[in-house]
């Protein structure tokens, strides 16, 4: 059997964030995902947005956004008692822009060959903290690397995820996302469940049914069978369901995640602000409300 390539997991880490509970949750999740050969790197974007850096007048200016915060990252990681070697990296960024910070971080993910970036979507205070609506949201748009997004209400992983749930929209992009989800399922030896929420017309039935609706139902059925066949070929356990209930899409996905006891919820997204799936309220709701951490699969 070929040896699986080592994984590089990057942790978006802020040494000035005093939310220790959130940091411990991130570390536990990272440990659950990493094998003995895999690498964990804590990366901090040091920018003037962090008041504690801008006002660190006892530190020479040339070190204030590089060596100084790197020392703080290393100290904070040691305090967590990781038990695993964690590389600390600081990316200096002098602009007063969270978008610029997110772009710099996203570029580093590509440069470092990171497979997944671990990102908190909530922190207690501070304009430079990682919370949804600022750095994390900008990163979702900017990154070309898969992002594992979690928050204070997320369950930390205690072991490799045994159950994944992938939300599939049955588009070509969705198919590409499904292939990435399948690869993750094989890596972690997980079950992979798939949910599709169809257009409202799918569940309508009339005696004089529009032929376009019948054609749409047939198309959905054909695509679902292809997904089931792909799971079988890959020898990955799982189910594929269509949920046509009249309810918000995010609620249907979250309910399915609860039913299958998903350890991770997977969604797909293209990079850029015009990415419809990520730009919509459905994914924002999933990122905010999911008890399972959300793995955003980026498609370039």
C-alpha positions as CSV (number, residue, x, y, z in Angstrom):
1,X,0.0,0.0,0.0
2,X,1.4,3.5,-0.9
3,X,2.3,5.6,2.1
4,X,-0.1,8.5,2.5
5,X,1.4,11.9,2.2
6,X,1.9,13.9,5.4
7,X,-0.6,16.6,6.1
8,X,0.2,20.2,6.9
9,X,-2.4,21.7,9.2
10,X,-2.2,25.5,9.7
11,X,-3.9,27.0,12.8
12,X,-4.9,30.7,12.5
13,X,-3.6,31.7,16.0
14,X,-3.8,35.0,17.8
15,X,-1.6,35.2,20.9
16,X,-3.6,38.2,22.1
17,X,-6.9,36.3,22.2
18,X,-7.6,35.4,25.8
19,X,-10.3,32.8,25.0
20,X,-8.4,29.8,26.3
21,X,-11.4,27.5,26.0
22,X,-11.6,28.2,22.3
23,X,-7.8,27.6,21.9
24,X,-8.0,24.3,23.8
25,X,-10.9,23.3,21.5
26,X,-8.8,24.1,18.5
27,X,-5.8,22.2,19.8
28,X,-7.9,19.1,20.6
29,X,-9.4,19.2,17.1
30,X,-6.0,19.5,15.5
31,X,-4.6,16.6,17.5
32,X,-7.6,14.5,16.4
33,X,-6.9,15.1,12.7
34,X,-3.2,14.8,12.7
35,X,-1.2,11.6,12.4
36,X,2.4,11.0,13.7
37,X,3.9,12.3,10.5
38,X,1.6,15.3,10.1
39,X,2.6,18.9,10.8
40,X,0.9,21.6,12.9
41,X,1.8,25.2,12.4
42,X,0.4,28.2,14.4
43,X,0.3,31.3,12.1
44,X,-0.4,34.8,13.3
45,X,-0.9,37.8,11.0
46,X,0.6,40.7,12.9
47,X,-1.0,44.0,11.9
48,X,-1.7,47.5,13.3
49,X,-5.2,46.3,13.9
50,X,-3.9,44.7,17.1
51,X,-3.6,47.6,19.6
52,X,-1.3,45.7,21.8
53,X,1.3,45.6,19.0
54,X,0.9,49.2,18.0
55,X,1.4,50.4,21.6
56,X,4.2,48.0,22.5
57,X,6.6,51.0,22.7
58,X,9.2,49.1,24.8
59,X,9.8,46.8,21.7
60,X,11.9,48.2,18.8
61,X,9.7,48.9,15.8
62,X,11.6,46.5,13.6
63,X,10.7,43.7,15.9
64,X,7.2,44.7,16.9
65,X,5.5,42.9,14.1
66,X,7.9,39.9,13.7
67,X,10.1,38.5,16.5
68,X,8.0,39.9,19.4
69,X,4.7,38.4,18.4
70,X,6.4,35.1,17.4
71,X,7.7,34.8,21.0
72,X,4.2,35.4,22.2
73,X,2.8,32.7,19.9
74,X,5.4,30.2,21.1
75,X,4.7,31.1,24.8
76,X,0.9,30.8,24.3
77,X,1.2,27.5,22.6
78,X,3.4,26.1,25.4
79,X,0.9,27.2,28.0
80,X,-1.7,25.1,26.3
81,X,0.4,22.0,26.9
82,X,0.1,20.8,23.4
83,X,2.3,17.7,23.8
84,X,3.1,18.1,20.1
85,X,5.7,20.2,18.3
86,X,4.0,23.2,16.9
87,X,5.8,25.6,14.5
88,X,5.2,29.3,15.1
89,X,5.1,31.6,12.2
90,X,4.3,35.4,12.1
91,X,3.3,37.2,8.9
92,X,3.9,41.0,9.2
93,X,1.1,43.1,7.7
94,X,1.3,46.9,8.1
95,X,-2.1,47.8,6.5
96,X,-5.1,48.6,8.6
97,X,-7.2,46.2,6.7
98,X,-8.6,42.8,7.8
99,X,-9.2,41.9,4.2
100,X,-5.5,42.5,3.5
101,X,-4.6,40.3,6.5
102,X,-6.9,37.5,5.2
103,X,-5.4,37.7,1.7
104,X,-1.9,37.5,3.2
105,X,-2.9,34.5,5.3
106,X,-4.6,32.8,2.3
107,X,-1.5,33.3,0.2
108,X,0.7,31.8,2.9
109,X,-1.6,28.7,3.0
110,X,-0.9,28.1,-0.7
111,X,2.8,28.8,-0.3
112,X,3.2,26.5,2.6
113,X,1.2,23.7,1.0
114,X,-1.3,23.6,3.8
115,X,-4.1,21.1,3.3
116,X,-6.5,22.5,5.9
117,X,-6.5,25.7,7.9
118,X,-8.1,25.7,11.4
119,X,-10.0,29.0,12.0
120,X,-12.1,30.2,14.9
121,X,-15.3,32.0,14.0
122,X,-15.8,33.7,17.3
123,X,-13.8,35.4,20.0
124,X,-14.8,37.4,23.0
125,X,-13.4,40.9,22.3
126,X,-11.0,43.0,20.2
127,X,-11.2,44.3,16.7
128,X,-8.4,42.1,15.5
129,X,-9.9,38.9,16.9
130,X,-10.9,36.0,14.7
131,X,-14.7,36.2,14.6
132,X,-17.2,35.7,11.8
133,X,-17.9,39.0,10.1
134,X,-14.3,40.1,10.0
135,X,-11.1,38.0,9.5
136,X,-12.8,34.6,9.3
137,X,-15.4,35.8,6.9
138,X,-12.8,37.6,4.7
139,X,-10.7,34.4,4.8
140,X,-13.6,32.3,3.6
141,X,-13.8,34.5,0.5
142,X,-10.0,34.8,0.0
143,X,-8.7,31.3,0.7
144,X,-8.0,28.6,-1.9
145,X,-7.3,26.1,0.9
146,X,-9.9,24.1,2.8
147,X,-10.9,25.8,6.0
148,X,-12.1,24.1,9.2
149,X,-14.3,26.7,10.9
150,X,-15.4,26.3,14.5
151,X,-16.8,28.4,17.3
152,X,-17.4,28.3,21.1
153,X,-20.5,26.1,20.6
154,X,-18.7,23.6,18.4
155,X,-17.8,20.1,19.7
156,X,-14.1,19.5,19.7
157,X,-13.0,16.4,18.0
158,X,-11.6,13.7,20.4
159,X,-10.5,11.4,17.6
160,X,-10.5,11.2,13.8
161,X,-13.9,12.1,12.5
162,X,-16.0,8.9,12.1
163,X,-19.0,10.5,10.4
164,X,-19.0,13.3,7.8
165,X,-22.0,15.0,6.3
166,X,-21.6,16.7,2.9
167,X,-24.2,19.2,1.6
168,X,-24.4,18.7,-2.1
169,X,-26.2,21.1,-4.5
170,X,-25.8,18.6,-7.5
171,X,-23.9,21.2,-9.6
172,X,-20.5,20.5,-11.2
173,X,-18.9,22.4,-8.4
174,X,-20.8,20.3,-6.0
175,X,-19.4,17.2,-7.7
176,X,-15.9,18.5,-7.3
177,X,-16.6,19.2,-3.6
178,X,-18.0,15.7,-3.2
179,X,-14.7,14.2,-4.6
180,X,-12.8,16.2,-2.0
181,X,-15.2,15.0,0.7
182,X,-14.7,11.5,-0.5
183,X,-10.9,11.9,-0.2
184,X,-11.2,13.1,3.3
185,X,-13.5,10.2,4.2
186,X,-11.0,7.7,2.9
187,X,-8.1,9.5,4.7
188,X,-10.0,9.3,8.1
189,X,-11.8,6.1,7.3
190,X,-15.1,7.9,7.9
191,X,-18.6,7.3,6.9
192,X,-19.8,9.9,4.4
193,X,-23.4,10.9,4.4
194,X,-24.7,13.3,1.6
195,X,-27.8,15.5,1.8
196,X,-29.4,17.4,-1.1
197,X,-32.1,20.0,-0.6
198,X,-33.9,20.4,-4.0
199,X,-35.8,23.3,-5.4
200,X,-39.4,23.8,-4.0
201,X,-40.9,22.5,-7.2
202,X,-39.4,19.0,-6.5
203,X,-42.1,18.3,-3.9
204,X,-45.1,19.7,-5.7
205,X,-47.5,17.2,-7.3
206,X,-50.5,18.1,-9.5
207,X,-52.5,16.1,-12.0
208,X,-51.4,18.4,-14.7
209,X,-47.8,18.4,-13.5
210,X,-45.5,20.6,-15.5
211,X,-43.2,18.4,-17.7
212,X,-40.2,20.5,-16.6
213,X,-40.8,19.6,-13.0
214,X,-41.0,15.9,-13.9
215,X,-37.7,16.3,-15.9
216,X,-36.1,18.0,-12.9
217,X,-37.2,15.2,-10.6
218,X,-35.7,12.6,-13.0
219,X,-32.5,14.6,-13.3
220,X,-32.1,14.8,-9.5
221,X,-32.8,11.0,-9.2
222,X,-30.1,10.2,-11.8
223,X,-27.5,12.3,-10.0
224,X,-28.3,10.8,-6.6
225,X,-27.8,7.3,-8.1
226,X,-24.4,8.4,-9.4
227,X,-23.4,9.6,-5.9
228,X,-24.5,6.4,-4.4
229,X,-22.5,4.4,-7.0
230,X,-19.4,6.6,-6.3
231,X,-19.6,5.8,-2.6
232,X,-19.9,2.1,-3.3
233,X,-16.9,2.1,-5.7
234,X,-14.8,3.9,-3.1
235,X,-15.9,1.4,-0.5
236,X,-17.0,4.3,1.8
237,X,-20.0,3.7,4.0
238,X,-22.8,6.4,3.9
239,X,-26.2,7.4,2.7
240,X,-27.6,9.9,0.2
241,X,-30.9,11.6,1.0
242,X,-33.1,14.2,-0.6
243,X,-34.9,16.4,1.9
244,X,-37.7,18.3,0.2
245,X,-39.4,19.6,3.4
246,X,-40.7,23.2,3.5
247,X,-38.1,24.6,5.9
248,X,-35.0,26.7,5.7
249,X,-32.2,24.9,3.9
250,X,-29.7,25.4,6.8
251,X,-32.2,23.9,9.3
252,X,-32.7,20.8,7.1
253,X,-28.9,20.3,6.8
254,X,-28.3,20.8,10.5
255,X,-31.2,18.4,11.4
256,X,-29.6,15.7,9.2
257,X,-26.2,16.4,10.8
258,X,-27.7,15.8,14.1
259,X,-29.5,12.6,13.0
260,X,-26.4,11.0,11.6
261,X,-24.3,12.3,14.5
262,X,-21.9,14.0,12.1
263,X,-18.4,14.9,13.5
264,X,-17.8,17.3,10.7
265,X,-20.2,19.2,8.3
266,X,-18.7,19.7,4.8
267,X,-19.8,22.4,2.3
268,X,-18.1,23.4,-0.9
269,X,-17.2,26.9,-2.1
270,X,-15.3,28.7,-4.9
271,X,-12.9,31.5,-4.0
272,X,-13.9,35.1,-4.5
273,X,-16.8,37.3,-3.4
274,X,-19.0,36.2,-6.3
275,X,-19.0,32.6,-5.0
276,X,-22.8,32.1,-4.7
277,X,-22.9,29.2,-2.3
278,X,-20.5,30.9,0.2
279,X,-22.1,34.3,-0.3
280,X,-25.5,33.1,0.6
281,X,-27.2,33.1,4.0
282,X,-27.3,29.3,4.1
283,X,-23.6,28.8,4.6
284,X,-23.4,31.7,7.0
285,X,-26.1,30.1,9.1
286,X,-24.3,26.7,9.0
287,X,-21.0,28.3,10.1
288,X,-22.7,30.1,13.0
289,X,-25.2,27.4,14.2
290,X,-23.5,24.0,13.5
291,X,-22.5,22.1,16.5
292,X,-20.1,20.1,14.3
293,X,-17.1,22.0,13.0
294,X,-17.7,23.1,9.4
295,X,-15.1,22.1,6.8
296,X,-15.3,24.5,3.9
297,X,-14.0,22.7,0.8
298,X,-12.4,25.3,-1.5
299,X,-12.5,24.7,-5.3
300,X,-10.2,27.4,-6.5
